[in-house]
Amino acid sequence: MTNSPQEEEWLFEITPKNKFLTLNLKEIWQYRDLLMLFVKRDVVTVYKQTILGPLWYLIQPLFTSIIFTIIFNNVAGIDTGSVPPFLFNLAGITIWNYFTSCLNDTSDTFKKNAAIFGKVYFPRVIMPLSVVVSNLLKFGIQFAIFIAFYIYYYFQGAAISMNGLAVFFPILVAMMGILGLGLGMIISSLVTKYRDFTYLIGFGVQLLMYLSAVMYPMALLKEKLPKYGWLVDFNPLAYIVETTRFMLLSSGEISILGLAMSFVLTILIFVGGLLMFNKTEKSFIDTV
């Protein structure tokens, strides 16, 4: 005798999310194989039809560091102390690139994946989360290039050394990824209704880079432009970039208060992005 439909036990029950803030970690863990599948897809397909392939991971930070060195150090005369200007710029660009990759790749999550979202159910947050994880490979390659140049300059006699706090560097990487994820989810949620944000992302990221002390020490801006120093003081990215150079090159200084503020803002932005993401996923298919 078979059980009636009312007596059957279901493994999963798909229902609308009633809570405004819902992050079912257990459900995400159950879909971990799908997460890894998306990570593999992102890694394999990004440069699959390019001539140089993964070499673009190397070309972009190297050329950017060279240009920054010529313009900001040789032409503008920005002093980097005992640290070679190229290595100074490469350290900032390496950590900055991870943030921008996470932000850019998650900022159009709903628009880019509307087809698959409309056909099959899975925790939607897996999609932007897979971007943050897959970009770790790109970051790892670029960081290896930084280490290679670090070793080169070290044996050339440059006065550089890693600070003992470098063991906490992975925390800064995680903060950059979470911050990029949070901002990306906010922008992705807004893009479903306001397409103008798509055109503002590129300009906004470039402007934000100049306000994040990527190519200059934080102390220099406060010294040269004291009236505008607050733009950097309230920028969590600037403290992460500055602390990165302090840990890896013993250049600049570390601000415990600034890092604490950066950590709090990172959590707030991530939670805010998650709130908007969860709310938007209920009805985005009608506007995309």
FIVEX-32147 format. One record per residue (C-alpha): residue number from 1; chain; x, y, z; residue in three letters. Coordinates in steps of 0.2 Angstrom, whole numbers, plus 5000, padded with zeros to 4 digits. Layout:
N
<pt resi="NUM" chain="A" east="X" north="Y" up="Z" resn="ALA"/>
...
***
This chain:
288
<pt resi="1" chain="A" east="5000" north="5000" up="5000" resn="MET"/>
<pt resi="2" chain="A" east="5007" north="5017" up="4995" resn="THR"/>
<pt resi="3" chain="A" east="5008" north="5032" up="5005" resn="ASN"/>
<pt resi="4" chain="A" east="4997" north="5046" up="5001" resn="SER"/>
<pt resi="5" chain="A" east="5004" north="5063" up="4995" resn="PRO"/>
<pt resi="6" chain="A" east="5001" north="5071" up="5012" resn="GLN"/>
<pt resi="7" chain="A" east="5011" north="5057" up="5020" resn="GLU"/>
<pt resi="8" chain="A" east="5026" north="5058" up="5009" resn="GLU"/>
<pt resi="9" chain="A" east="5042" north="5067" up="5016" resn="GLU"/>
<pt resi="10" chain="A" east="5051" north="5079" up="5005" resn="TRP"/>
<pt resi="11" chain="A" east="5069" north="5082" up="5005" resn="LEU"/>
<pt resi="12" chain="A" east="5068" north="5100" up="5001" resn="PHE"/>
<pt resi="13" chain="A" east="5053" north="5112" up="5001" resn="GLU"/>
<pt resi="14" chain="A" east="5055" north="5128" up="4990" resn="ILE"/>
<pt resi="15" chain="A" east="5045" north="5142" up="4997" resn="THR"/>
<pt resi="16" chain="A" east="5046" north="5161" up="4996" resn="PRO"/>
<pt resi="17" chain="A" east="5058" north="5169" up="5009" resn="LYS"/>
<pt resi="18" chain="A" east="5048" north="5177" up="5022" resn="ASN"/>
<pt resi="19" chain="A" east="5062" north="5185" up="5032" resn="LYS"/>
<pt resi="20" chain="A" east="5070" north="5201" up="5025" resn="PHE"/>
<pt resi="21" chain="A" east="5087" north="5194" up="5030" resn="LEU"/>
<pt resi="22" chain="A" east="5090" north="5176" up="5026" resn="THR"/>
<pt resi="23" chain="A" east="5107" north="5168" up="5023" resn="LEU"/>
<pt resi="24" chain="A" east="5104" north="5149" up="5024" resn="ASN"/>
<pt resi="25" chain="A" east="5122" north="5143" up="5027" resn="LEU"/>
<pt resi="26" chain="A" east="5116" north="5125" up="5028" resn="LYS"/>
<pt resi="27" chain="A" east="5107" north="5127" up="5011" resn="GLU"/>
<pt resi="28" chain="A" east="5123" north="5134" up="5003" resn="ILE"/>
<pt resi="29" chain="A" east="5133" north="5120" up="5010" resn="TRP"/>
<pt resi="30" chain="A" east="5121" north="5108" up="5002" resn="GLN"/>
<pt resi="31" chain="A" east="5124" north="5116" up="4985" resn="TYR"/>
<pt resi="32" chain="A" east="5143" north="5117" up="4988" resn="ARG"/>
<pt resi="33" chain="A" east="5145" north="5106" up="4972" resn="ASP"/>
<pt resi="34" chain="A" east="5136" north="5118" up="4962" resn="LEU"/>
<pt resi="35" chain="A" east="5147" north="5132" up="4969" resn="LEU"/>
<pt resi="36" chain="A" east="5162" north="5123" up="4964" resn="MET"/>
<pt resi="37" chain="A" east="5155" north="5120" up="4947" resn="LEU"/>
<pt resi="38" chain="A" east="5152" north="5139" up="4945" resn="PHE"/>
<pt resi="39" chain="A" east="5170" north="5143" up="4951" resn="VAL"/>
<pt resi="40" chain="A" east="5177" north="5131" up="4938" resn="LYS"/>
<pt resi="41" chain="A" east="5166" north="5139" up="4925" resn="ARG"/>
<pt resi="42" chain="A" east="5172" north="5156" up="4929" resn="ASP"/>
<pt resi="43" chain="A" east="5190" north="5151" up="4929" resn="VAL"/>
<pt resi="44" chain="A" east="5190" north="5141" up="4913" resn="VAL"/>
<pt resi="45" chain="A" east="5178" north="5152" up="4902" resn="THR"/>
<pt resi="46" chain="A" east="5184" north="5169" up="4906" resn="VAL"/>
<pt resi="47" chain="A" east="5200" north="5168" up="4894" resn="TYR"/>
<pt resi="48" chain="A" east="5195" north="5153" up="4885" resn="LYS"/>
<pt resi="49" chain="A" east="5194" north="5162" up="4868" resn="GLN"/>
<pt resi="50" chain="A" east="5208" north="5174" up="4870" resn="THR"/>
<pt resi="51" chain="A" east="5226" north="5172" up="4863" resn="ILE"/>
<pt resi="52" chain="A" east="5236" north="5175" up="4878" resn="LEU"/>
<pt resi="53" chain="A" east="5224" north="5167" up="4890" resn="GLY"/>
<pt resi="54" chain="A" east="5229" north="5167" up="4909" resn="PRO"/>
<pt resi="55" chain="A" east="5244" north="5178" up="4904" resn="LEU"/>
<pt resi="56" chain="A" east="5232" north="5193" up="4905" resn="TRP"/>
<pt resi="57" chain="A" east="5232" north="5190" up="4924" resn="TYR"/>
<pt resi="58" chain="A" east="5250" north="5195" up="4923" resn="LEU"/>
<pt resi="59" chain="A" east="5250" north="5208" up="4910" resn="ILE"/>
<pt resi="60" chain="A" east="5237" north="5220" up="4918" resn="GLN"/>
<pt resi="61" chain="A" east="5246" north="5223" up="4935" resn="PRO"/>
<pt resi="62" chain="A" east="5263" north="5224" up="4927" resn="LEU"/>
<pt resi="63" chain="A" east="5258" north="5237" up="4914" resn="PHE"/>
<pt resi="64" chain="A" east="5248" north="5247" up="4927" resn="THR"/>
<pt resi="65" chain="A" east="5263" north="5247" up="4939" resn="SER"/>
<pt resi="66" chain="A" east="5274" north="5253" up="4925" resn="ILE"/>
<pt resi="67" chain="A" east="5263" north="5267" up="4920" resn="ILE"/>
<pt resi="68" chain="A" east="5260" north="5272" up="4938" resn="PHE"/>
<pt resi="69" chain="A" east="5279" north="5272" up="4941" resn="THR"/>
<pt resi="70" chain="A" east="5282" north="5283" up="4926" resn="ILE"/>
<pt resi="71" chain="A" east="5268" north="5295" up="4929" resn="ILE"/>
<pt resi="72" chain="A" east="5266" north="5297" up="4948" resn="PHE"/>
<pt resi="73" chain="A" east="5284" north="5293" up="4953" resn="ASN"/>
<pt resi="74" chain="A" east="5295" north="5299" up="4939" resn="ASN"/>
<pt resi="75" chain="A" east="5284" north="5314" up="4932" resn="VAL"/>
<pt resi="76" chain="A" east="5275" north="5319" up="4948" resn="ALA"/>
<pt resi="77" chain="A" east="5289" north="5315" up="4959" resn="GLY"/>
<pt resi="78" chain="A" east="5279" north="5305" up="4973" resn="ILE"/>
<pt resi="79" chain="A" east="5292" north="5298" up="4985" resn="ASP"/>
<pt resi="80" chain="A" east="5291" north="5280" up="4991" resn="THR"/>
<pt resi="81" chain="A" east="5305" north="5281" up="5003" resn="GLY"/>
<pt resi="82" chain="A" east="5317" north="5266" up="5003" resn="SER"/>
<pt resi="83" chain="A" east="5304" north="5255" up="4993" resn="VAL"/>
<pt resi="84" chain="A" east="5307" north="5254" up="4974" resn="PRO"/>
<pt resi="85" chain="A" east="5292" north="5264" up="4966" resn="PRO"/>
<pt resi="86" chain="A" east="5288" north="5249" up="4955" resn="PHE"/>
<pt resi="87" chain="A" east="5286" north="5237" up="4970" resn="LEU"/>
<pt resi="88" chain="A" east="5277" north="5250" up="4980" resn="PHE"/>
<pt resi="89" chain="A" east="5264" north="5252" up="4966" resn="ASN"/>
<pt resi="90" chain="A" east="5263" north="5233" up="4962" resn="LEU"/>
<pt resi="91" chain="A" east="5259" north="5230" up="4980" resn="ALA"/>
<pt resi="92" chain="A" east="5244" north="5242" up="4980" resn="GLY"/>
<pt resi="93" chain="A" east="5238" north="5236" up="4963" resn="ILE"/>
<pt resi="94" chain="A" east="5238" north="5218" up="4967" resn="THR"/>
<pt resi="95" chain="A" east="5226" north="5220" up="4982" resn="ILE"/>
<pt resi="96" chain="A" east="5216" north="5233" up="4973" resn="TRP"/>
<pt resi="97" chain="A" east="5213" north="5222" up="4958" resn="ASN"/>
<pt resi="98" chain="A" east="5205" north="5208" up="4969" resn="TYR"/>
<pt resi="99" chain="A" east="5193" north="5221" up="4975" resn="PHE"/>
<pt resi="100" chain="A" east="5188" north="5228" up="4958" resn="THR"/>
<pt resi="101" chain="A" east="5187" north="5210" up="4950" resn="SER"/>
<pt resi="102" chain="A" east="5175" north="5205" up="4964" resn="CYS"/>
<pt resi="103" chain="A" east="5165" north="5221" up="4962" resn="LEU"/>
<pt resi="104" chain="A" east="5164" north="5221" up="4943" resn="ASN"/>
<pt resi="105" chain="A" east="5160" north="5203" up="4941" resn="ASP"/>
<pt resi="106" chain="A" east="5146" north="5203" up="4954" resn="THR"/>
<pt resi="107" chain="A" east="5138" north="5220" up="4949" resn="SER"/>
<pt resi="108" chain="A" east="5127" north="5213" up="4935" resn="ASP"/>
<pt resi="109" chain="A" east="5123" north="5196" up="4943" resn="THR"/>
<pt resi="110" chain="A" east="5105" north="5197" up="4940" resn="PHE"/>
<pt resi="111" chain="A" east="5106" north="5204" up="4923" resn="LYS"/>
<pt resi="112" chain="A" east="5120" north="5192" up="4917" resn="LYS"/>
<pt resi="113" chain="A" east="5111" north="5176" up="4925" resn="ASN"/>
<pt resi="114" chain="A" east="5093" north="5180" up="4922" resn="ALA"/>
<pt resi="115" chain="A" east="5091" north="5165" up="4910" resn="ALA"/>
<pt resi="116" chain="A" east="5097" north="5152" up="4923" resn="ILE"/>
<pt resi="117" chain="A" east="5088" north="5161" up="4937" resn="PHE"/>
<pt resi="118" chain="A" east="5072" north="5160" up="4928" resn="GLY"/>
<pt resi="119" chain="A" east="5073" north="5141" up="4925" resn="LYS"/>
<pt resi="120" chain="A" east="5080" north="5132" up="4940" resn="VAL"/>
<pt resi="121" chain="A" east="5081" north="5135" up="4959" resn="TYR"/>
<pt resi="122" chain="A" east="5097" north="5136" up="4969" resn="PHE"/>
<pt resi="123" chain="A" east="5102" north="5149" up="4982" resn="PRO"/>
<pt resi="124" chain="A" east="5105" north="5164" up="4972" resn="ARG"/>
<pt resi="125" chain="A" east="5119" north="5171" up="4983" resn="VAL"/>
<pt resi="126" chain="A" east="5130" north="5156" up="4977" resn="ILE"/>
<pt resi="127" chain="A" east="5132" north="5165" up="4960" resn="MET"/>
<pt resi="128" chain="A" east="5141" north="5181" up="4967" resn="PRO"/>
<pt resi="129" chain="A" east="5150" north="5170" up="4980" resn="LEU"/>
<pt resi="130" chain="A" east="5157" north="5159" up="4966" resn="SER"/>
<pt resi="131" chain="A" east="5165" north="5175" up="4958" resn="VAL"/>
<pt resi="132" chain="A" east="5173" north="5180" up="4975" resn="VAL"/>
<pt resi="133" chain="A" east="5181" north="5162" up="4976" resn="VAL"/>
<pt resi="134" chain="A" east="5186" north="5161" up="4958" resn="SER"/>
<pt resi="135" chain="A" east="5195" north="5178" up="4958" resn="ASN"/>
<pt resi="136" chain="A" east="5206" north="5171" up="4972" resn="LEU"/>
<pt resi="137" chain="A" east="5215" north="5161" up="4958" resn="LEU"/>
<pt resi="138" chain="A" east="5218" north="5177" up="4949" resn="LYS"/>
<pt resi="139" chain="A" east="5224" north="5186" up="4965" resn="PHE"/>
<pt resi="140" chain="A" east="5235" north="5171" up="4969" resn="GLY"/>
<pt resi="141" chain="A" east="5244" north="5173" up="4952" resn="ILE"/>
<pt resi="142" chain="A" east="5246" north="5191" up="4953" resn="GLN"/>
<pt resi="143" chain="A" east="5253" north="5190" up="4971" resn="PHE"/>
<pt resi="144" chain="A" east="5265" north="5177" up="4965" resn="ALA"/>
<pt resi="145" chain="A" east="5272" north="5190" up="4953" resn="ILE"/>
<pt resi="146" chain="A" east="5273" north="5202" up="4967" resn="PHE"/>
<pt resi="147" chain="A" east="5283" north="5190" up="4977" resn="ILE"/>
<pt resi="148" chain="A" east="5295" north="5187" up="4962" resn="ALA"/>
<pt resi="149" chain="A" east="5299" north="5205" up="4960" resn="PHE"/>
<pt resi="150" chain="A" east="5300" north="5207" up="4979" resn="TYR"/>
<pt resi="151" chain="A" east="5314" north="5193" up="4979" resn="ILE"/>
<pt resi="152" chain="A" east="5322" north="5202" up="4964" resn="TYR"/>
<pt resi="153" chain="A" east="5323" north="5219" up="4972" resn="TYR"/>
<pt resi="154" chain="A" east="5329" north="5211" up="4989" resn="TYR"/>
<pt resi="155" chain="A" east="5344" north="5203" up="4981" resn="PHE"/>
<pt resi="156" chain="A" east="5347" north="5219" up="4972" resn="GLN"/>
<pt resi="157" chain="A" east="5350" north="5227" up="4989" resn="GLY"/>
<pt resi="158" chain="A" east="5334" north="5237" up="4991" resn="ALA"/>
<pt resi="159" chain="A" east="5330" north="5241" up="5009" resn="ALA"/>
<pt resi="160" chain="A" east="5313" north="5231" up="5010" resn="ILE"/>
<pt resi="161" chain="A" east="5307" north="5219" up="5023" resn="SER"/>
<pt resi="162" chain="A" east="5291" north="5210" up="5027" resn="MET"/>
<pt resi="163" chain="A" east="5283" north="5216" up="5043" resn="ASN"/>
<pt resi="164" chain="A" east="5279" north="5202" up="5056" resn="GLY"/>
<pt resi="165" chain="A" east="5261" north="5207" up="5054" resn="LEU"/>
<pt resi="166" chain="A" east="5261" north="5199" up="5037" resn="ALA"/>
<pt resi="167" chain="A" east="5254" north="5183" up="5044" resn="VAL"/>
<pt resi="168" chain="A" east="5237" north="5193" up="5045" resn="PHE"/>
<pt resi="169" chain="A" east="5238" north="5198" up="5027" resn="PHE"/>
<pt resi="170" chain="A" east="5224" north="5185" up="5022" resn="PRO"/>
<pt resi="171" chain="A" east="5212" north="5194" up="5033" resn="ILE"/>
<pt resi="172" chain="A" east="5215" north="5210" up="5022" resn="LEU"/>
<pt resi="173" chain="A" east="5212" north="5199" up="5007" resn="VAL"/>
<pt resi="174" chain="A" east="5196" north="5193" up="5014" resn="ALA"/>
<pt resi="175" chain="A" east="5190" north="5210" up="5019" resn="MET"/>
<pt resi="176" chain="A" east="5193" north="5216" up="5001" resn="MET"/>
<pt resi="177" chain="A" east="5183" north="5201" up="4994" resn="GLY"/>
<pt resi="178" chain="A" east="5169" north="5204" up="5006" resn="ILE"/>
<pt resi="179" chain="A" east="5168" north="5222" up="5003" resn="LEU"/>
<pt resi="180" chain="A" east="5168" north="5219" up="4984" resn="GLY"/>
<pt resi="181" chain="A" east="5154" north="5206" up="4986" resn="LEU"/>
<pt resi="182" chain="A" east="5144" north="5218" up="4997" resn="GLY"/>
<pt resi="183" chain="A" east="5145" north="5233" up="4985" resn="LEU"/>
<pt resi="184" chain="A" east="5143" north="5221" up="4970" resn="GLY"/>
<pt resi="185" chain="A" east="5126" north="5215" up="4977" resn="MET"/>
<pt resi="186" chain="A" east="5120" north="5232" up="4980" resn="ILE"/>
<pt resi="187" chain="A" east="5124" north="5238" up="4963" resn="ILE"/>
<pt resi="188" chain="A" east="5117" north="5222" up="4955" resn="SER"/>
<pt resi="189" chain="A" east="5101" north="5225" up="4965" resn="SER"/>
<pt resi="190" chain="A" east="5100" north="5243" up="4959" resn="LEU"/>
<pt resi="191" chain="A" east="5104" north="5239" up="4940" resn="VAL"/>
<pt resi="192" chain="A" east="5088" north="5228" up="4939" resn="THR"/>
<pt resi="193" chain="A" east="5078" north="5244" up="4940" resn="LYS"/>
<pt resi="194" chain="A" east="5091" north="5258" up="4936" resn="TYR"/>
<pt resi="195" chain="A" east="5101" north="5253" up="4921" resn="ARG"/>
<pt resi="196" chain="A" east="5111" north="5270" up="4922" resn="ASP"/>
<pt resi="197" chain="A" east="5122" north="5262" up="4936" resn="PHE"/>
<pt resi="198" chain="A" east="5129" north="5250" up="4923" resn="THR"/>
<pt resi="199" chain="A" east="5138" north="5265" up="4915" resn="TYR"/>
<pt resi="200" chain="A" east="5143" north="5273" up="4931" resn="LEU"/>
<pt resi="201" chain="A" east="5153" north="5257" up="4937" resn="ILE"/>
<pt resi="202" chain="A" east="5168" north="5260" up="4927" resn="GLY"/>
<pt resi="203" chain="A" east="5170" north="5278" up="4930" resn="PHE"/>
<pt resi="204" chain="A" east="5166" north="5276" up="4949" resn="GLY"/>
<pt resi="205" chain="A" east="5179" north="5262" up="4951" resn="VAL"/>
<pt resi="206" chain="A" east="5192" north="5273" up="4943" resn="GLN"/>
<pt resi="207" chain="A" east="5188" north="5288" up="4954" resn="LEU"/>
<pt resi="208" chain="A" east="5188" north="5277" up="4969" resn="LEU"/>
<pt resi="209" chain="A" east="5205" north="5270" up="4965" resn="MET"/>
<pt resi="210" chain="A" east="5212" north="5288" up="4966" resn="TYR"/>
<pt resi="211" chain="A" east="5204" north="5290" up="4983" resn="LEU"/>
<pt resi="212" chain="A" east="5211" north="5274" up="4990" resn="SER"/>
<pt resi="213" chain="A" east="5229" north="5278" up="4991" resn="ALA"/>
<pt resi="214" chain="A" east="5234" north="5265" up="4978" resn="VAL"/>
<pt resi="215" chain="A" east="5248" north="5275" up="4970" resn="MET"/>
<pt resi="216" chain="A" east="5253" north="5286" up="4984" resn="TYR"/>
<pt resi="217" chain="A" east="5255" north="5285" up="5003" resn="PRO"/>
<pt resi="218" chain="A" east="5241" north="5291" up="5014" resn="MET"/>
<pt resi="219" chain="A" east="5252" north="5303" up="5023" resn="ALA"/>
<pt resi="220" chain="A" east="5256" north="5312" up="5007" resn="LEU"/>
<pt resi="221" chain="A" east="5238" north="5317" up="5003" resn="LEU"/>
<pt resi="222" chain="A" east="5236" north="5323" up="5020" resn="LYS"/>
<pt resi="223" chain="A" east="5252" north="5333" up="5019" resn="GLU"/>
<pt resi="224" chain="A" east="5249" north="5341" up="5002" resn="LYS"/>
<pt resi="225" chain="A" east="5230" north="5343" up="5003" resn="LEU"/>
<pt resi="226" chain="A" east="5225" north="5344" up="5021" resn="PRO"/>
<pt resi="227" chain="A" east="5208" north="5350" up="5017" resn="LYS"/>
<pt resi="228" chain="A" east="5204" north="5334" up="5007" resn="TYR"/>
<pt resi="229" chain="A" east="5212" north="5322" up="5018" resn="GLY"/>
<pt resi="230" chain="A" east="5195" north="5317" up="5025" resn="TRP"/>
<pt resi="231" chain="A" east="5191" north="5309" up="5008" resn="LEU"/>
<pt resi="232" chain="A" east="5204" north="5296" up="5012" resn="VAL"/>
<pt resi="233" chain="A" east="5201" north="5295" up="5031" resn="ASP"/>
<pt resi="234" chain="A" east="5183" north="5289" up="5028" resn="PHE"/>
<pt resi="235" chain="A" east="5188" north="5277" up="5014" resn="ASN"/>
<pt resi="236" chain="A" east="5190" north="5259" up="5021" resn="PRO"/>
<pt resi="237" chain="A" east="5199" north="5254" up="5005" resn="LEU"/>
<pt resi="238" chain="A" east="5213" north="5266" up="5008" resn="ALA"/>
<pt resi="239" chain="A" east="5217" north="5258" up="5025" resn="TYR"/>
<pt resi="240" chain="A" east="5217" north="5241" up="5018" resn="ILE"/>
<pt resi="241" chain="A" east="5229" north="5246" up="5004" resn="VAL"/>
<pt resi="242" chain="A" east="5240" north="5256" up="5016" resn="GLU"/>
<pt resi="243" chain="A" east="5241" north="5241" up="5028" resn="THR"/>
<pt resi="244" chain="A" east="5245" north="5229" up="5014" resn="THR"/>
<pt resi="245" chain="A" east="5261" north="5240" up="5010" resn="ARG"/>
<pt resi="246" chain="A" east="5265" north="5241" up="5029" resn="PHE"/>
<pt resi="247" chain="A" east="5264" north="5222" up="5031" resn="MET"/>
<pt resi="248" chain="A" east="5273" north="5217" up="5014" resn="LEU"/>
<pt resi="249" chain="A" east="5285" north="5231" up="5013" resn="LEU"/>
<pt resi="250" chain="A" east="5286" north="5239" up="5030" resn="SER"/>
<pt resi="251" chain="A" east="5281" north="5256" up="5021" resn="SER"/>
<pt resi="252" chain="A" east="5270" north="5269" up="5029" resn="GLY"/>
<pt resi="253" chain="A" east="5261" north="5266" up="5045" resn="GLU"/>
<pt resi="254" chain="A" east="5246" north="5255" up="5052" resn="ILE"/>
<pt resi="255" chain="A" east="5231" north="5263" up="5060" resn="SER"/>
<pt resi="256" chain="A" east="5222" north="5252" up="5072" resn="ILE"/>
<pt resi="257" chain="A" east="5207" north="5264" up="5072" resn="LEU"/>
<pt resi="258" chain="A" east="5207" north="5265" up="5053" resn="GLY"/>
<pt resi="259" chain="A" east="5207" north="5246" up="5051" resn="LEU"/>
<pt resi="260" chain="A" east="5193" north="5244" up="5064" resn="ALA"/>
<pt resi="261" chain="A" east="5182" north="5257" up="5055" resn="MET"/>
<pt resi="262" chain="A" east="5186" north="5248" up="5039" resn="SER"/>
<pt resi="263" chain="A" east="5181" north="5231" up="5046" resn="PHE"/>
<pt resi="264" chain="A" east="5165" north="5238" up="5053" resn="VAL"/>
<pt resi="265" chain="A" east="5160" north="5247" up="5036" resn="LEU"/>
<pt resi="266" chain="A" east="5164" north="5231" up="5027" resn="THR"/>
<pt resi="267" chain="A" east="5152" north="5221" up="5038" resn="ILE"/>
<pt resi="268" chain="A" east="5139" north="5234" up="5036" resn="LEU"/>
<pt resi="269" chain="A" east="5141" north="5235" up="5017" resn="ILE"/>
<pt resi="270" chain="A" east="5140" north="5216" up="5016" resn="PHE"/>
<pt resi="271" chain="A" east="5125" north="5215" up="5026" resn="VAL"/>
<pt resi="272" chain="A" east="5116" north="5229" up="5017" resn="GLY"/>
<pt resi="273" chain="A" east="5121" north="5221" up="5001" resn="GLY"/>
<pt resi="274" chain="A" east="5114" north="5205" up="5006" resn="LEU"/>
<pt resi="275" chain="A" east="5097" north="5213" up="5012" resn="LEU"/>
<pt resi="276" chain="A" east="5095" north="5221" up="4995" resn="MET"/>
<pt resi="277" chain="A" east="5100" north="5205" up="4986" resn="PHE"/>
<pt resi="278" chain="A" east="5088" north="5195" up="4995" resn="ASN"/>
<pt resi="279" chain="A" east="5074" north="5207" up="4992" resn="LYS"/>
<pt resi="280" chain="A" east="5078" north="5210" up="4974" resn="THR"/>
<pt resi="281" chain="A" east="5079" north="5191" up="4970" resn="GLU"/>
<pt resi="282" chain="A" east="5060" north="5189" up="4974" resn="LYS"/>
<pt resi="283" chain="A" east="5055" north="5200" up="4959" resn="SER"/>
<pt resi="284" chain="A" east="5070" north="5204" up="4948" resn="PHE"/>
<pt resi="285" chain="A" east="5064" north="5193" up="4934" resn="ILE"/>
<pt resi="286" chain="A" east="5050" north="5205" up="4931" resn="ASP"/>
<pt resi="287" chain="A" east="5061" north="5220" up="4928" resn="THR"/>
<pt resi="288" chain="A" east="5077" north="5212" up="4920" resn="VAL"/>
***
